[in-house]
Amino acid sequence: MGNVVKIIGFMVSSGNSKKDNIPFEMNKLYYIRPIEKKDTPNIKVSECSGYTASDYLNKVLQLDIDDNVELLNKLKTAPFPCDAELIFGIRLQNNGRLTQNIVIDINLV
């Protein structure tokens, strides 16, 4: 099984841009990852354990998700936090652009 993460929540939202009043969707899945013992040229990590909810640039770990009914039903009933295998795909946005690497389904593990 690849792409298994610990999901901690999700959000489905929509709105209109302030600049040109174009409608948009902003659907996100939030997850955490194990803290890695990873040295850099100027930092040596001697001990670490647990999980983090941010990447190496301190940005929250989040992925775009599709708004299909099956996925949303799985997320609504998921026992957060939970381990899940993520299935990625491509989606056509309202503006005609393709969104790649969007989560289109999950399998709880």
NUPADREN-906286 format. One record per residue: residue in three letters; z, x, y of N, C-alpha, C in turn. Coordinates in Angstrom, 2 decimals. Layout:
N
residu  n.Z  n.X  n.Y  ca.Z  ca.X  ca.Y  c.Z  c.X  c.Y
ALA  Z  X  Y  Z  X  Y  Z  X  Y
...
***
This chain:
109
residu  n.Z  n.X  n.Y  ca.Z  ca.X  ca.Y  c.Z  c.X  c.Y
MET  0.00  0.84  -1.19  0.00  0.00  0.00  0.00  0.88  1.25
GLY  -0.97  0.69  2.11  -1.01  1.41  3.37  -0.63  0.50  4.50
ASN  -0.39  1.08  5.66  -0.10  0.30  6.87  1.13  -0.59  6.74
VAL  2.19  -0.11  6.07  3.42  -0.89  5.98  4.35  -0.47  7.10
VAL  4.83  -1.46  7.86  5.74  -1.21  8.98  6.90  -2.21  8.90
LYS  7.93  -1.96  9.68  9.05  -2.90  9.79  8.83  -3.70  11.07
ILE  8.47  -4.97  10.90  8.20  -5.85  12.05  9.53  -6.36  12.59
ILE  9.68  -6.33  13.93  10.91  -6.83  14.55  10.68  -8.07  15.40
GLY  9.41  -8.48  15.59  9.14  -9.68  16.35  7.68  -9.80  16.74
PHE  7.36  -10.92  17.39  5.99  -11.14  17.88  6.03  -12.05  19.09
MET  4.90  -12.06  19.83  4.78  -12.92  21.01  3.33  -13.38  21.12
VAL  3.13  -14.66  21.36  1.80  -15.22  21.62  1.85  -15.79  23.03
SER  0.96  -15.30  23.89  0.98  -15.76  25.28  -0.44  -15.81  25.83
SER  -0.61  -16.53  26.93  -1.90  -16.61  27.60  -1.65  -16.82  29.08
GLY  -2.68  -16.60  29.87  -2.54  -16.76  31.31  -3.88  -16.58  32.00
ASN  -3.82  -16.39  33.29  -5.01  -16.12  34.11  -4.76  -14.87  34.92
SER  -5.77  -13.99  34.99  -5.60  -12.75  35.74  -5.45  -13.05  37.23
LYS  -4.60  -12.29  37.89  -4.38  -12.47  39.33  -5.63  -12.13  40.13
LYS  -6.35  -11.11  39.68  -7.50  -10.60  40.42  -8.65  -11.61  40.51
ASP  -9.10  -12.13  39.35  -10.26  -13.01  39.37  -10.06  -14.32  38.61
ASN  -8.81  -14.64  38.29  -8.44  -15.92  37.68  -9.13  -16.18  36.33
ILE  -9.48  -15.10  35.61  -10.11  -15.23  34.30  -9.00  -15.42  33.26
PRO  -9.15  -16.40  32.36  -8.12  -16.61  31.35  -8.06  -15.45  30.35
PHE  -6.86  -15.17  29.84  -6.68  -14.12  28.84  -5.60  -14.53  27.86
GLU  -5.61  -13.87  26.71  -4.57  -14.02  25.71  -3.91  -12.67  25.52
MET  -2.61  -12.67  25.25  -1.89  -11.42  25.03  -0.94  -11.66  23.86
ASN  -1.46  -11.46  22.66  -0.70  -11.69  21.44  -0.26  -10.35  20.87
LYS  1.04  -10.16  20.68  1.57  -8.86  20.28  2.50  -8.97  19.09
LEU  2.48  -7.94  18.26  3.41  -7.77  17.16  4.21  -6.52  17.48
TYR  5.53  -6.60  17.40  6.41  -5.47  17.72  7.01  -4.93  16.43
TYR  7.08  -3.60  16.34  7.57  -2.97  15.12  8.35  -1.71  15.43
ILE  9.05  -1.22  14.43  9.77  0.04  14.56  9.26  1.00  13.49
ARG  9.51  2.26  13.68  9.08  3.27  12.72  10.22  4.24  12.47
PRO  10.20  4.91  11.32  11.25  5.91  11.07  11.16  7.05  12.09
ILE  12.32  7.55  12.48  12.36  8.73  13.35  11.96  9.92  12.49
GLU  11.03  10.73  13.00  10.53  11.87  12.24  11.18  13.17  12.71
LYS  11.43  14.02  11.75  11.94  15.37  12.08  10.72  16.22  12.41
LYS  10.36  16.21  13.68  9.14  16.87  14.11  9.45  17.83  15.26
ASP  9.31  19.11  14.98  9.53  20.13  16.00  8.30  20.26  16.89
THR  8.53  20.69  18.12  7.46  21.04  19.05  7.64  22.50  19.43
PRO  6.71  23.07  20.15  6.87  24.48  20.53  8.16  24.77  21.30
ASN  8.66  23.80  22.06  9.87  24.07  22.86  11.10  23.27  22.41
ILE  10.98  22.45  21.35  12.13  21.68  20.86  12.21  21.79  19.34
LYS  13.41  22.12  18.85  13.65  22.16  17.40  14.61  21.03  17.06
VAL  14.17  20.11  16.22  14.99  18.99  15.79  15.80  19.45  14.58
SER  17.13  19.45  14.71  17.95  19.91  13.60  18.39  18.76  12.70
GLU  18.63  17.58  13.24  19.03  16.41  12.46  18.45  15.15  13.10
CYS  18.11  14.17  12.27  17.68  12.87  12.78  17.73  11.86  11.64
SER  17.85  10.59  12.01  17.90  9.53  11.03  17.69  8.21  11.74
GLY  17.20  7.22  11.03  17.08  5.88  11.60  15.67  5.55  12.02
TYR  15.58  4.61  12.96  14.30  4.08  13.42  14.20  4.17  14.93
THR  12.96  4.13  15.43  12.72  4.07  16.86  11.72  2.95  17.13
ALA  11.82  2.37  18.31  10.90  1.30  18.71  9.95  1.78  19.79
SER  9.81  3.11  19.93  8.88  3.64  20.92  8.09  4.78  20.32
ASP  6.94  5.06  20.92  6.13  6.16  20.44  6.56  7.45  21.13
TYR  5.79  8.49  20.96  6.17  9.79  21.52  6.11  9.83  23.04
LEU  5.46  8.84  23.65  5.39  8.74  25.11  6.36  7.69  25.64
ASN  7.31  7.25  24.78  8.30  6.23  25.11  7.69  4.88  25.46
LYS  6.56  4.56  24.86  5.96  3.24  25.00  6.37  2.40  23.80
VAL  6.65  1.12  24.03  7.08  0.21  22.96  5.98  0.13  21.90
LEU  6.40  0.18  20.63  5.44  0.07  19.53  5.00  -1.38  19.39
GLN  3.73  -1.62  19.72  3.20  -2.97  19.65  1.73  -2.91  19.26
LEU  1.28  -3.96  18.60  -0.11  -4.07  18.19  -0.64  -5.43  18.60
ASP  -1.94  -5.50  18.90  -2.57  -6.79  19.18  -2.69  -7.56  17.87
ILE  -2.44  -8.88  17.94  -2.58  -9.73  16.77  -3.54  -10.88  17.06
ASP  -4.21  -11.33  16.01  -5.08  -12.48  16.10  -4.23  -13.75  16.22
ASP  -4.83  -14.81  16.72  -4.07  -16.06  16.86  -4.46  -17.08  15.80
ASN  -4.90  -16.60  14.61  -5.26  -17.55  13.56  -4.01  -18.22  13.01
VAL  -4.15  -19.46  12.59  -3.03  -20.30  12.19  -2.25  -19.70  11.02
GLU  -2.95  -19.15  10.04  -2.28  -18.60  8.86  -1.36  -17.44  9.24
LEU  -1.85  -16.54  10.08  -1.04  -15.40  10.51  0.16  -15.87  11.32
LEU  -0.06  -16.77  12.25  1.04  -17.26  13.09  2.10  -17.98  12.25
ASN  1.68  -18.74  11.24  2.66  -19.40  10.36  3.48  -18.37  9.59
LYS  2.85  -17.30  9.11  3.59  -16.25  8.41  4.61  -15.60  9.35
LEU  4.20  -15.34  10.60  5.10  -14.71  11.55  6.24  -15.64  11.95
LYS  5.95  -16.92  12.12  6.99  -17.89  12.50  8.10  -18.00  11.46
THR  7.75  -17.80  10.20  8.73  -17.96  9.13  9.23  -16.62  8.58
ALA  8.80  -15.52  9.16  9.21  -14.19  8.67  10.69  -13.95  8.98
PRO  11.42  -13.34  8.04  12.84  -13.04  8.25  13.01  -11.71  8.99
PHE  12.85  -11.70  10.29  12.92  -10.45  11.07  14.30  -9.81  11.01
PRO  14.35  -8.50  10.93  13.24  -7.57  10.71  12.78  -7.64  9.26
CYS  11.49  -7.35  9.04  10.94  -7.41  7.69  9.85  -6.36  7.53
ASP  9.69  -5.89  6.30  8.62  -4.95  5.99  7.37  -5.75  5.68
ALA  6.23  -5.29  6.22  4.98  -5.99  6.00  3.82  -5.00  5.98
GLU  2.86  -5.30  5.11  1.61  -4.56  5.11  0.71  -5.23  6.14
LEU  0.13  -4.44  7.03  -0.74  -4.97  8.08  -2.19  -4.90  7.64
ILE  -2.93  -5.96  7.89  -4.36  -6.00  7.60  -5.08  -6.09  8.94
PHE  -5.94  -5.12  9.18  -6.63  -5.02  10.47  -8.06  -5.56  10.38
GLY  -8.57  -5.99  11.51  -9.94  -6.49  11.58  -10.45  -6.44  13.00
ILE  -11.53  -7.17  13.23  -12.19  -7.22  14.54  -12.22  -8.67  14.99
ARG  -12.06  -8.89  16.29  -12.06  -10.25  16.83  -12.92  -10.30  18.08
LEU  -13.64  -11.39  18.28  -14.43  -11.61  19.48  -13.54  -12.30  20.51
GLN  -13.40  -11.69  21.68  -12.57  -12.26  22.74  -13.33  -13.35  23.50
ASN  -12.61  -14.09  24.35  -13.24  -15.14  25.16  -14.34  -14.61  26.05
ASN  -14.19  -13.37  26.52  -15.18  -12.79  27.43  -16.36  -12.17  26.68
GLY  -16.41  -12.33  25.36  -17.53  -11.82  24.58  -17.36  -10.40  24.07
ARG  -16.29  -9.73  24.46  -16.05  -8.36  24.00  -15.38  -8.37  22.64
LEU  -15.64  -7.33  21.85  -15.00  -7.18  20.55  -13.69  -6.43  20.69
THR  -12.65  -6.90  20.01  -11.38  -6.19  19.93  -11.29  -5.61  18.53
GLN  -11.18  -4.29  18.43  -11.08  -3.64  17.14  -9.63  -3.32  16.83
ASN  -9.35  -3.10  15.55  -8.00  -2.75  15.09  -6.96  -3.77  15.52
ILE  -7.31  -5.02  15.38  -6.37  -6.10  15.67  -5.79  -6.57  14.34
VAL  -4.50  -6.90  14.32  -3.87  -7.38  13.10  -4.35  -8.81  12.85
ILE  -5.02  -9.02  11.70  -5.56  -10.35  11.38  -4.76  -11.04  10.29
ASP  -3.90  -10.26  9.58  -3.07  -10.85  8.54  -1.96  -9.88  8.18
ILE  -0.91  -10.40  7.54  0.18  -9.56  7.04  0.54  -10.03  5.64
ASN  1.06  -9.10  4.85  1.65  -9.42  3.56  3.07  -8.88  3.57
LEU  4.05  -9.77  3.49  5.43  -9.34  3.45  5.67  -8.59  2.14
VAL  6.40  -7.48  2.24  6.70  -6.68  1.04  8.19  -6.62  0.79
***
